[in-house]
Amino acid sequence: MLRNILRLEDITMQFGGVVAIDNLSLEVNENEIVSLIGPNGAGKTTAFNVITGVYAPTNGAVYFKDKLIVSNFPKGPMKKIYAGQNNGKYTTTIKKTPDQITKLNVARTFQNIRLFKELTAFENVLIAKHMRSKANWLSATLCLNYKEERKMREEALELLDILGLIDVKDEIASSLPYGQQRHLEIARALATEPELLLLDEPAAGMNPQETLELTSFIHDIRSKFNLTVLMIEHHMDLVMEISDRIYVLDFGKLIASGVPEEIQNNQTVIDAYLGVPDDDEE
Amino acid sequence: MKTSKNLIYSLILAVVTLALLFFLEVNKAKYGMAYTVLTKGIILAVVAVSMNLVTGFTGLFSLGQAGFMAIGAYVTAIFLIPTNSIEEVYYMSGVSPAILTFKTWLESTPLWFQSLLPYIALTAGGLVAALFAALIGIPVLRLKSDYLAIATLGFSEIMRAIISSPQMDTITNGSYGLKKIQGFSSLIQVFLIAAVCITFMILLIRSTYGRAFKAIREDEIAAEAMGINLFKHKSLSFIIGSFFAAVSGGMLAMFMRSIDAKTFTVSLTYDILLIVVVGGIGSITGSILSSLLVTASKEWWLRFFDSPLYIGSFQVPLFKTGFRMVIFSVVLLLIVLFYQRGLMGRNEFSWDGLAKAFNKLKSKSSNKGGSKIA
C-alpha cells in the first residue's frame, strides 16, 4: 500500500482580508511526483511556505510521515469562523521553524533562485551539510572534527559530480549560467538529505531544450535519492509528462485533482486557465 | 610542490617578523615610535578582525565594539593593578571591599598562577563581555541591519555611562579611571597573544560554522531553509566577536597602563569600523594590514604635517597641529573612491595572489611604451 508522506489538512492562510489558501487538503504518497499547478496568484508558493514553516497557517495542519509538523488552533476572530469546522481536531498550535523542518528531511528550492551568490558552487553544497554536523563550534574551530569535515567534503563533491556540476565547483554561484544555477539549487537541497523535495518552478526561465532535459533529470534524482517530489510548475508539457498526480489551485481553492489525463480534460481547469467565456457579451 | 614553496615563504616571513620584533625590543629607546605603532596596531587588529567576524562574515552590522572593549579593559585592569598600590589608585572614593578581598586572594595564589595572571585577566575580561553579549543578543539580534547597529551603539554608550557613573566609583573609580596597570613584558608577548586570537578566529571562519555564518550573510531565508538555526549562529558569532573585542580592550589597557571611560567612546568604534572598511569587509588579512597602516599613518607617518615646515625662510601655510587629520581624511576618501571594497575586498593574502599582482604590475609598466596586445 502507498504510504502517504505529506498530508495537508484544511489549510487556510489569510493575510489580513486576503485569503491566499482556502481550505486546502492534499496528499503526497511515497516516491510519487506530484505537481501543484494553477494560474498566477493561486497560492501555490504560499502552500510551500506553509509546509516549510515560513508562515504559520491561519487554520489547519500539516503531517509529514504521519507526524504533525504544523498546526494552528485559531485564535481571536478566526476562532469563531474555524472552530466549528474543525470539530476540535486541532487543539494545539505547533509551529516549527524552517530549519527544524529541513532537519526532518524536507528540502526545498526557491522560485527566484536563492543561492549563496558570492560563494562557490562547492561551498553552497557544503553549507547544506552543516546541519548534519555533530561537532560543536569549539571542536570545529580546533579542527577536531577533521574526519567528519573530510566526509562532508567528499559527499558534497560526489553530489556535484552526480548533478554534472563538478567542472564548475570553484566558480562563484552568481557567475554560473541560469540553468546551472537551478541545478546547483537542487544539488544544495539534495545535500540536506531530504526524503521530500519541494521544487518551486524548477523550469522557470529555461528554454524548451533545458525543460525537456529537466524531465529526465527529475526522474533520475528521484530514483537515485529515493525521493518524493512535490513541484510547482507552469510548463504544462513538463507537468503532464512527469507527474503521477496533479493538484490544481485557483484563487486559493483546490479546483481539481487527479492523473494528468483527467486534468487535461477537466473543464473547470481549462476555464480557470483560459477564463470562462462571458455569456452576456454579444 | 607549490604549497611547500608557499609554506617556506610563510616561514621566512614569520622568522623575519620575529627577528624584527627582537630587534625593536632590544633597541626600544631608539625606535620608540615604531614600537608604539606596532603594539597599538596589532592590538587594534584583534578587535578589527573580531568586528569583521561579526559584520563581514555573519552580516550583522554591530557597532558595540567600544562597549565590549571597555568591559574587557576594566576587568583586565582590576586583575592587573598591583595589590600594594590599589589604595593609591582609588584615592578619591575608596576601594570596594569585594575588590580588596579579591586582590588579597590573588596575592595568596601560587607563584605560577601569578605569572600567568595577564593571560587569565584577558580571558576573564573576554568571558565577562561574552556573558553580556549573550544577554543583550537575545533581544538585539532579532533586529536587522541599521536597527541592529543603533541598538548595539546604544549598548556601548550605556556601558560607558555605567562605568563613569558615581555609583560605580568604588569599582571603576568613576571618571578618574584606573592607573598603574601592569604592562606587557615585551613586544613579542603582544604579538603572541594577538596571533593566538586571530588564528582562532581564522580557524573558526574556515570551519563548518564559519561557512554557516557566511550563508547567513548571503541569504538568511536560504540559510534557514538549509537547516541553519539563525538565532543560534548569529549569537554564536556575536558572542565570540565580543569575547575578542574585550580581549583587545584588555590588551589596550595593558598597553596604555591607565584607562578611563573616555577612552571607550563611540569614536573608538568608528576608528575600528574605518579599519575594517579600509581593509575590506570580509577579509581578515585586509583588517590586519589596514589596522597597522591606519595606526602608522595616523600616529607616525603623517606627523610631519603637524609641525611647521620651512622652505628657505618661507613658512608653508596650513602645516600646523591638526593638519595631519585633514590629510588622513583625504587619503581615506581616495581609498574609498578607488578601492570601493577596501584594499583587499573579500580576498585573503596569499603568495600566489601577491605574485599575480606583481606580474600584472610588471607587464603594465613594460607595456607602457609599446602597443598593447590583446
Interface residues (C-beta under 8 A of the other chain):
Chain A: T52 V54 T97 P98 D99 T102 K103 A107 R108 F110 R114 L115 F116 K117 E118 L119 E123 L126 I127 A128 K129 H130 M131 S133 A135 W137 A140 T141 L142 C143 N145 E149 M152 R188 T192
Chain B: F200 L203 L204 S207 T208 Y209 R211 A212 K214 A215 E218 D219 I221 A222 A223 E224 A225 M226 G227 I228 N229 L230 L236 I240 R346
